[in-house]
Amino acid sequence: MIFLTVGSELPFTRLVKAVDQWCGINKQQKVFAQIGPSGSDGYRPINFEWEEFVSPREYHQKYNQAELIIAHAGMGSIITALEMSKPIFIMARLAALHEARNDHQVATANRFSERKGVIVADDECAIVEILDQWDNARETVEIDKVEPYAEERLIRTIREFILSS
Amino acid sequence: MVDSKIKKLLNIIFHNSKYLSGEITLLAIASAGGHWVELRRLRPAWKGCKVTYVSTSANRKEELIKEAKKNQMDIPQYYTVIEASRWEKAKLLRQFVQIFIIILRTRPQVIISTGAAPGFFALKIGKLLGAQTIWVDSIANARELSLSGEKVASSADLWLTQWEHLVEKDIKKMQLRYEGKII
């Protein structure tokens, strides 16, 4: 199963639509999606099951079950994938298209593109391209192992501050 | 001078629980989603403290219970506050009141947040009541600090960014620091 998730704040039709169309052609692929609130275009996928929002428990269940995550370049989505050792395809929301308040996701996507198991798609065409390659790539994909905690220096700084208060 | 004495006195009255139990009371607060995921990755920093978590989704409690049971630790307190974006003024006001009540009730000595609005409110209220406060701006803000991170500066005793180059942009000299990243 592939889990598509775009956060709960704003819709992200460009990504949802691209995956929907890809599923229309690749009918053997099973996708479940969390698509957020309805946008002004009211786009609703027809080729896979979806919910606007899922609970944290269901979210974790879907991550667990999924062999691949497709997501916006949100920190929650990326960190969860890395912590659970799941490959993730990410696409950044763009402020110019009213997908986000600013372009912080572009910077996030760039930064995480260096990590094994994180693949960045620049736009909706690129997402379809890497999805087309997924069937061949899934056996060989490598994923960075990530600890569930922040960098030691950060934790130590905060701990020292707490203990001295 | 007088002001600092009053503050100190308030602090002692407000935090008398510390002197009774010896435990440090800490409030860890963030909106649900990415901010929460970031906050949770810092949890070794408050190991052994009496922790209260606050977020904007009721369902976050489950993972706390699960972890506490696994490690045979006390289940931390958990409160849910209403979710509010920066344009939803009425909801923001409600969120502010909810956080105010939680802080009065739990009397934290230390408050830590990764954002956004709930953390901003908590640090502002906490500072007023004499708590020590920590702001860790989200790693998502690589180009500039978040709006709440920028505005919380005067109320953050430890004010951190996760991007070293942003320290130079601290033009007001509010002692923005870089001490590493959550991932």
Contacts between the chains, C-beta under 8 A, distances in Angstrom:
chain1	res1	chain2	res2	distance
A	7	B	33	6.4
A	7	B	34	7.8
A	8	B	32	7.9
A	8	B	33	6.6
A	9	B	33	7.7
A	9	B	85	7.4
A	55	B	57	7.8
A	55	B	59	4.6
A	56	B	32	7.5
A	56	B	57	6.4
A	56	B	59	4.5
A	56	B	60	5.9
A	56	B	62	6.9
A	56	B	63	6.7
A	57	B	59	6.0
A	57	B	62	5.7
A	60	B	63	7.8
A	74	B	33	7.2
A	74	B	34	5.4
A	74	B	140	7.6
A	75	B	34	3.7
A	75	B	37	6.5
A	75	B	38	6.3
A	75	B	138	6.6
A	75	B	139	6.1
A	75	B	140	5.0
A	76	B	33	4.8
A	76	B	34	3.7
A	76	B	36	7.4
A	76	B	37	4.6
A	77	B	34	7.8
A	79	B	34	7.5
A	79	B	37	5.0
A	79	B	38	7.3
A	79	B	41	7.3
A	79	B	182	7.8
A	79	B	183	5.8
A	80	B	37	6.4
A	82	B	183	7.0
A	102	B	143	8.0
A	103	B	143	7.9
A	104	B	140	5.1
A	104	B	141	6.1
A	104	B	142	6.7
A	104	B	143	6.8
A	105	B	140	7.5
A	107	B	140	8.0
A	107	B	142	4.1
A	107	B	143	6.0
A	108	B	139	7.8
A	108	B	140	5.6
A	108	B	142	7.1
A	111	B	142	6.8
A	146	B	183	6.7
A	148	B	41	6.6
A	149	B	41	5.5
A	149	B	42	7.6
A	149	B	43	7.3
A	149	B	44	5.6
A	150	B	41	4.5
A	150	B	42	5.1
A	150	B	180	7.1
A	150	B	181	6.9
A	150	B	182	4.1
A	150	B	183	7.0
A	151	B	180	3.9
A	151	B	181	5.4
A	151	B	182	7.3
A	151	B	183	7.8
A	152	B	180	7.5
A	153	B	179	5.7
A	153	B	180	3.9
A	154	B	42	7.1
A	154	B	136	7.6
A	154	B	160	7.6
A	154	B	162	7.9
A	154	B	179	5.2
A	154	B	180	3.6
A	154	B	181	6.5
A	154	B	182	6.7
A	155	B	42	6.3
A	155	B	44	5.1
A	155	B	45	4.7
A	156	B	45	7.9
A	157	B	158	7.6
A	157	B	160	7.7
A	157	B	179	4.1
A	157	B	180	7.4
A	158	B	42	6.2
A	158	B	45	3.9
A	158	B	46	7.8
A	158	B	112	7.0
A	158	B	134	6.1
A	158	B	136	7.5
A	158	B	158	7.1
A	158	B	179	7.9
A	159	B	44	7.3
A	159	B	45	4.3
A	159	B	46	7.4
A	159	B	47	7.9
A	161	B	110	7.8
A	161	B	132	7.3
A	161	B	134	6.3
A	161	B	157	7.6
A	161	B	158	4.9
A	162	B	24	6.3
A	162	B	26	6.6
A	162	B	45	6.3
A	162	B	46	5.9
A	162	B	49	6.7
A	162	B	110	5.2
A	162	B	112	7.9
A	162	B	132	7.8
A	162	B	134	7.8
A	163	B	24	7.3
A	165	B	24	7.0
A	165	B	109	5.8
A	165	B	110	5.2
A	165	B	132	3.9
